[in-house]
Amino acid sequence: MTELETIRHSAAHVLANAILRIWPEAQFAAGPPVDQGFYYDVELPHRISPEDFGKIEKEMAAIIAEAQPFQREVISRDEAITMGTRGELAGLSPRSAQSKFKLDILTRIPEGEEISLYRNGAFTDLCAGPHVADTSKIAAFKLTHVASAFYLGDEKNPQLQRIYGTAFASQEELEKHFALLEEAKKRDHRRIGKDLGLFHIDDAVGQGLILWTPKGAVIRQELQDFISGELSKQGYSQVFTPHIGKIGLYKTSGHFPYYKESQFPAIPEPDQLERIASEGCSCAEMTARLEAVSAPFAATLNERAGREVVTPDRIKDPAQLLDGFMLKPMNCPHHIRIFASEPRSYRDLPVRLAEFGTVYRWEQSGELNGMTRVRGFTQDDAHLFVTEEQVAAEVRGCLELVKKVLTTLGMTDYRVRVGLRDPDSTKFTGNPAQWDLAEKACRDAAASLGVPFTEEPGEAAFYGPKIDFVVKDVLGRDWQLGTVQVDYVLPVRFGLSYTGVDGASHVPVMIHRAPFGSLERFTGVLIEHFAGNFPVWLAPEQARILPVSEKVAGYAESIVAEMKAKGIRATADLSSDKLGAKIRLAQLEKVPYMIVIGPKEEAAGQLSVRSRKNGDEGSVAKDDFIQRIESEIRERALTV
């Protein structure tokens, strides 16, 4: 843990201690540090509300003032069970009620793993640590909110109260944190998106499914045009693929059933569905038959992989198999089939296929969040099929593309994260030697960027290591955006090949890359990053003409027509409102340029310019202003 995480972890223990002083019957589950603070899950007959925070914080302050030392103690499993049975774990003393959640957590600690307690004052908790030296080191804290949470995140388990708080090493840092939270509320993409009419989420369509309105569609199209231009320079070919695919495609790739929990259910073919319904087939049996494969399919995939990737329990008689379709969870299998659709030579490689492809993932309703956590999203996806000798250069090219995107949008504060496999996990498929090569390629490419990077075991995709760009926005929040992945696994699973310079058949290496990640998430982040004040090239409306009276309405319309002819998104406010009201409306709608015109400006061919950034900029020649805004759009400037 970091120093700040340790402070927050310790604050969670102080929170539990304080709650027990007020409600001794409280039962506690987990109390970890999290991104913005800490929480503790509690079962308690009393429903805690923000009105209770004052008295809880008063007890917490008293515990902190006592400077209670955090003392670690290693105990045996039997001793821990005895203490839990007596209600001492997450308790102040023995109680009549067992520490039921702590006893359950004990069963989840592997045999042979060290079991430890932490004590501060009268409070004892089952905990691996670490903690600060004593409670006085928690210099500033505050409870923030309370929510409901199922124990272990499983809706079949008891529903607990999750009490959230935050803590810092100083009062100054705490105050800064809450100032940033207030700013974050103002920048919330859900509020700004609604105010500016950028996107809509409709219950009749479905939660987590974004409806891009005309204004939002302008931003999306500009982003697509930007990346498309860069792809053309780098020799990519654009492709289009359907939104669904046969189940067998994803069985071959391993996406199904590896990640079935995060996918929409498979769709059996109608005639098969009718047949199994007449047979009285249960839902569980139908699912098993959809997931199953034939013996020849398993043998082929296992032979290609050089190891058992399809286990015997998934094999069924062909007569029992069900076929059908899936909403595509990934674009890569479709691109693989395009590559495999014709013979390939080493002279053809690298083959770079790009698509703005929409994919679908199942997210729990409680996890959905505006545009940043959705069920359907469009990736600026590309897959490169390369020789092993081309991997390093192509990965560097992908990383440079991500850098170009972030720099253009003013997102220059970022770090790079290299996701590696966890050798002890069964999630990761493929040949270990090929994984070693792929991970080395990612490490070397990340090192070439000249920016800080970290290695994180267990964070790879199941088919290969990846490089993520973690961007810090203007509020200091981290967002995982662009990603690049090296993949030796899927080409093998699909039996891809090309003819090498030696005339023999070789397996290409595959590189996955998505500079934006997804257009929905990236746009949501941009809305908050710019607070809706988009640079001119991205702004849905780039200039608004504000005539002071009807007398110059014709001149206003002629300026709009001239600007539109030059590709500038301009409108005219021809309402009868006073000029001040027109300016205020344009400011609320965050239009970069407001152009005030009256009879004097019309006679002189001048425009009175007001910019969102500088306010009144005075009069300029019409042609000069048009050239200025054209230049800002062409150069994708960040000045306004």
N, C-alpha and C positions, 0 to 999 in steps of 0.2 A: 504493500500500500504506500501511497505518497503520504507526505506529512499532513496534508489537508484531509485526506481520506481517513487517516488515523484519528485526527481530531474529531471528525464526524462519526466515526465508528464508536469512539468513546462517548460522544454526546448521545448516541442511541441508548447506551447502557444507562446513562444518567436519566434519560427520558423514562425508561422502564422502571428505574429506581423510584423516580418521582411519582409515577402512576401508582405504584404499589403502596406508597405512603398514603395516598388518597383512597385507592380502591384495592385493598389487600387481596381480594379474590381474583384479580386479573391474571389471565394465562397468556404467556407470550410465545410466539413462534420465532420468526427471524427478524433481525434488526441490523441490516447492513448499511454501509455508506453507499450513496448513489451519486449520479452525475451532479445534481444541484444541491445535495445535502445528505439526508439520512431518513430512514423511517424505522418504525417497529410495528409489527403486526401483533394485535392484541385481541383476545376474546374477553368480553366484559359485558355483563347485563346492562350496565349504564351506557347509553349511546353518547360517546364523546362528541362534542361540537366545538366550534371556535369560541363559544362562550366559556368553555372550560379551560381554554389555553392559558388564561391569566393565572389561575391557581396552580396549574401544572408547571408553568414557567417559574412561578415563585418557589416551588419546591426544588426545581432544577437549580435555580440560582443559589439556594441554600446548600445543596449538595456540592456545587462547584466551590462555594466559599469555604467549605470544610476541607478542601484540598485532600480529598480521600485518595490514597495511593491505589493504583491498579496493580493487583498482585496476581501473578500467574501461578497455577498449580496443575501439575500433570497427575492424573488419577487413572485407575484401572477402569475398564468397562463396567465391572461389577459394582465398583464404588459409585460410578456415575448413575447406574440404574437404581441403586439404593437411594441416592440423593433425589433422583427424579421421582421415585415412588413416594418419598416423603414430602414432595412438593417444594424442595429446596432449589431446584434449578430454575433460574429466572424468578427467584423469590428472595424474601428478606429473612425467612426462617422456615423451619418445617411447618407444613400446612396439612390440613385434612385431605385436600384435593391433590392428586398427583400432577406433576408438571407434564401433562399429556403430550404437548407438542414437542417438548425437548426430548421426551422418551422416544417419540417417533423419529426425531432427527438422529438420535443415537443409533437406531437400527440402520440408518443410511450411511453411517461411518464405516468404511471397510474394516474388516478384521485386520489387526496388526497396525492400524494407523493410530498415531498418538491422540489421546483424548485429554483436553485441557479445560480448566475453568479459569475465569477471571473474577476476582472479588474487588469490590470497592465499597468500603463501609460495610453495611449489613447485607448488601446485594451480592448475590452469587449467580453467575451465568455460565452456561456451557458455551465455550467460545475458543476459537483458534487464535484470536488476536490479529494484529497487535493493537496496543493502546498507548495513550500518552502516559507520562510518569504518574500524574495525579490529576484529579478533576479540575484543579485551578488552571490547567493549561488550556482549558476550553474557554477562551477569552470572550467570545461573543457568540450568541446563539439566538434562534427564534423559531417557534413552531409556525408552520405555514398553512397546512390544510389537513383534512382527514378524508379518507376515501374507503371504499369497501374492496376487499381482495379475498379471493378464495385461497385457502391454505395450499401451498405449493402450486398455485395457479391452476388448480384442477377444480372445475365447477361441481364435481361430485363430493368435494371436501367441504368442511365448515367455512362459512363466510366470516372473515375477520374484519376488524377495524384497522386500517393502516394510517398511523399518525406520522405525518411528514414534518420535518424541520430542517434547518440548515445551521451550520456553525463555521466559524472562522477563527483565525489566530489573532484578529484584532477587531475592534468595533468599527474602525474605518473601512475594513474590507467588507464587513457585514452591510454597512450603509451603502457602499458602492454596489454590492450585489443587488440590493433591493431597488436601487436607482436604475440598474440595468434591467431588472424585471419590469419596472414600470415602462421603460422605453420599449421593451419587448412586446408589451401589451399594445402599445401604440403602433408597433410595426407588424403585429400579427397578420399573416398573409390571409387568414380567413376573413378578418374584418376589412382590410384594405381591398382584398379581392372583391368583396361584396360592394364596398363603397365605390370602387372604380368600375364595377361591372366586368370583371375579367374572367370569372368562371362561376359555375353554379353546380350545386349538388342537390339532386332532387330525389325524394323518397320514392316517387313513382318509377324512377329509373333504377335506383339502388344506391345505397350508401357505399362510398369508396369508389364511385364511378364518376369521373369528372366530365362535365359538360363545358366545353370551351366556348365562351361567348365571342361575338365578333371582335371585341377589343382584345380579349385574351388570345384569340387565334392570331392576331397580328404579332404579338410577342412570340408565340410559338413558331410562326412562319419565319420570322426574322432569325430566330435561333437556328432553325433548320437550314435556312439559306446560308447563314454564316458557316456552319459546320460543313455543309455540302460544298461550298466553295473551297474550303481547306482540303476536303477529301479529294476533289478533282485535281488539286495540285499534287497530291501524293499518290495518284494513280489508282484510286478506288473505283469500283464499278457498283452502281446502285442496283439493288434487286428489290422485288416485292414478293411476299409470301402470305399465305392465308392465315387466318386467326385460329384455325384448328388443325389438328393432325391426328393420324391414326395412333392408337395406343402403342402399337408395336414400335413405332418410331422412338417413343420415350422409354420403352423398355430397353431398347438397344442403347440409348444414350445413358440410361441409368437414372434419369429424372423421375421416372415412375418405376418402382414405388419408393425410391429413396426419400423423396420429398413430398409424398402424397398428402401429408398433413397440411402443407401450405399450398395445395393445388385445389382447383375446383374438381368435384367428382367426375370420374370418367363417364362418358355417355355411350351406353351400349347401342348397337345398331337396332333400329326399330323392330325388324323381324325377329331378331334374337331376343329382344326384350319381351315381345309378345309370346314367344315360345316358352321362355323360362317362367313367365308369369303363369301360364297355363299349367306348368309343371309344379307350381307351388314352391318355387325356389325362394329361399329367404334372402334378405338383403345381405347378410353376412356371407352366404354362399355365393351370391352374385359377385360380391366384391372379390372374394377369393378366386373366382374363375376369371375375372377381368385381370387380376394381377398375375395369374399363372402363365406359364410358358410351356411350349412343347419340349420334349427331350432333344430333338435336333437343334432347336433355337438355343437351348442352354449349352449344348455341346459346342456349337459354333462360337458363341460368345466367350465361353470359358477357354476355348482353344486360342482364340484371337488374343485374349488377355494374358494367356500363359498362367492362369490361376483360376480358382473357383470364384467367379463373381456372381453366378446364379446358383443358389443352393438347391439341393434335391427337393426340399419341401415345397418349392414353387413349381415343380414340374407336375403337370396333369396330362391325362389322355387327351389327344387333340379333340375328341368329341365333346369334352367338357369345357374346352376353352371358349371364351367369349371375346368377340372383337368389338371395336367401337372407336370413339374419338375423344380427344381432350381439347379443351381450350388451351392454347399453347402457353406453357409456363416459361418457355425460353425460345429464342429465335435460332439458336445454334444448330439444332438438328435439321431444320429446313435448309440452312445455308450449307450444311454438310452434304445434303442430297443434291443441291445445285452443283457443288464441286464434283460429286461422284457421277454426275449425269453425262460426262464425256471423258475420254481418255486424256490424261495429263502427262506432260513431259517436264523435265527440270527447266526447260526453256520457258515454260508458262509461269513458273513460280517466281516471285510470290503472286498468288491470286488473292486479291483483296475485295471482299464482298461487303457492302454496307447497306443498311436498311433502317428506316425509322419504323421499327416493328413493334406492334402493340402486343403485350403479353398480359396474362391474368394470373393472379395469386390470391389464395384465400387468406384473408386476415380476419381475426376476431373483431367484432364490432367495436369493442373497447379499445382496440389498438389503432383504429382509423383516426387520421388527423389531417383534415383539409386536403391539400395537394401533396403533402409530404409522406403520408402513409395511406395508400390506396389499394384497390383490388384490381384495377386495370390501368396500365401505364405504358407509355411509348418510350422505348429505349433508342438512343442514337447508336445503334448496335453495328458492329462490324466484326468480321471473322477473316483472319489472314491465314492462308495455307502456304507454308514456307518449308524450305529445306532446313536441316539442322544448322547449317552454316549461316543461314540468313536470320536466325532467331534473334541474336543480340542486336543487330542493326534495326530490325523491324520493331522490336520492343522499344528501343530508344526512340524510334520515329513516333510510336504511339504515345510515349510519355511526353515528347515534345509537343504533340498535338494537344494533349491535356493542358500543358503549361500555357500554350497559346490561347486556349479558351479562357482559362482563369485570368491570365494577364489582361486580355481584352476587356474583361468584365470587372477589372479592378480588384480581383480576389488574389492578392499577392501574399497573404499570410497563410501559409499552408505547410503541412508536413506530409511525409510519405510513409505508408505503413505496408510492410511486406508480409502477407499472410502465408504461413507455411503449414505443412501438414503436422498432425499429431500422430507420431508413429504407433501410439497405443490405441488409436481409435479405428473402428471398423468402417467409419464413414468414408474414408479415402480409398479410392480404387486405383489400380494400375501397378506398373512395375516400379519397385523402389529405386532401381538404377535410373529410370527415366525421371522419376520425381527429383532425384538428386540433380540431374542436369537442368530440369526446369527451375528448381529453386536457385541454383547458381546463376542462371540467366537473369532471374528477377533481382537477385542481390546485386549483381554487377550493373544492371541497368539503373537500379535505384541509386547506387553509389555515383553513377555518372551524372546525375542531375545536379549535384552540388548543394542539395538541401538536406536537412536532418531526416533520417529515416529510422524506423524501428522494425524489428522482426517479431512477429507474433505467432507462435506455434498454435495450431488448431484453427486458424482463421482462413485457411485455404478453401477453395471450392472443392467438391468431392473429386473433381477431375484434374485439378492442377493448382499451383500456387498463384497468388495474385498480388498486384500492387494497387493500393488504394490511395487516393489523394484526400486528405482530411483537411478541409478548409475552415479557417476561423473567420467568422463574419464580423461585422462592425460592432457587435455586442459581445464579441469574444467567445461565441458558441462554436462548437465543432460540428461540421457537417461532412459526412463521407459522400463525396461526389464522384469524380472520374475514377474509372478502374481499368486495369489491364491485367490479363491472365494468360499464362503460358500453359498449354495443354498437350501432353503426350498421350493422354488416355482416350479421348473420344475418337481420334483418327484410327486408333487400333480397334476400338469396339465396333466402328462402322466399316472396318476393312478398307480404309482409304489407301490409295497408292498413286504413285507417279513413276514414270520411267526415268531413271537417273542417267548421268553422263556415261555410266558404265554399261548401259543397256539393261540393267536389272531393275526389278521392282523395289521401290522404297516407300516407307510410310511418311507422309508429311507431318510436320509439327503444326499445331493450330494455335493461333493467338486470338483471344477475345478482347475487345476493347470498347468502351463506352465513355467518351469524355464528359457528357452531361450526366451519365447514369440513367436517369429517366427525365423526360421533359416535364412531367408533372412536378416531381420533387425539386428539380433544378429551378423551375419557375417559381415554386413556392419559396425557395430559399432566396431567389433574386428579389421577389417582392419585399421580403423582410430586410434584405441587405440594403436595398435602395429606398426602403420605406415608401415604395410606390413611385418615387421620383426617378423614373427610368431615364437613362441617357437618351439623347434625341433619337438615335438609330433604332432603339427598342420601343420608344413611346408609341402607344396606339394612335395618339393624336399628337403631331409634332408642332403644329402652329395653329392658333385660332385668331381669326381676323375679327376685330371688335369695332364696328362702325359706330360713331358717336350719334348718328341719326340716320333716318331713312334716306336722306339726300345722297348719301355715299354708299348705299346698299349695292348699287350696280358696280361701283369700284371694288367693293369688298368681294363680290362674286367673281369679278375678273381676276383678282389676285389669287383667289382659291383655285380657279381654273388653271392659271399659269403654274402655280405650285404643283398641282396634281399632275400636270403634263410633264413635270420634271421629277415625278416620283415622290413628292413630298406629301405627307398625310396632313392636309389642312382642311379646316372648316371655317364657316363664318357664323357668328352669333347675330342673327338678324332680328332678335326679339326686341320688344319695346322697352326692355329694362334699361335703367340708367347705367352709365358706363361703369360706375363703381361696382354695381351688382354683377355686371358681366365679368369684370376683372376678378371679383371674389369667387365666382363660380368656376372660372378657368383655373384659379389657384387651387380650389378644393379638388378639382379633377386632375390636378398636377400636370397641366399642359406646359411643356418646356418654354414655348414662346407665345406671348400675347402681343398682337399687332394692332395698335390703336390707329384708326384713320378718321380723318374729318376732311372738310372741304380744302383746308390748307395743304394737307398731305396729298390729296388727289391732284391739286393744281401743280404741285412741285414734283410729283412722282416719288414722294417720300413715304416712309413708314415710321411710325413712332413705336419703338420696340421696347417691350418689357420682357425680361427673362425670369424664369422661375428662381434662378440663383441670385441675380444682381438687381432685380427690380427694374426701375425705369432706366433705360440705356440711351434715351434720346432718339433723335431722328436720324435715319440713314437712308441712302438711296435704295429703292426697291431692288434693283438688280444686284447691288452689293450684298443686301441681306440674303437674297435667294442663293447667291454663290456661297455665302457663309454657312447657311444651314445645309446646303448640298455637301460642302466639304466635311462638316461634322458627321453627317450621315455616312458618307463614303469612308471616312477614316475611323468610324465607330468610336468617336471621341467620348470621353467621360466628363466633359467640362460643364454640362448643364444638368 
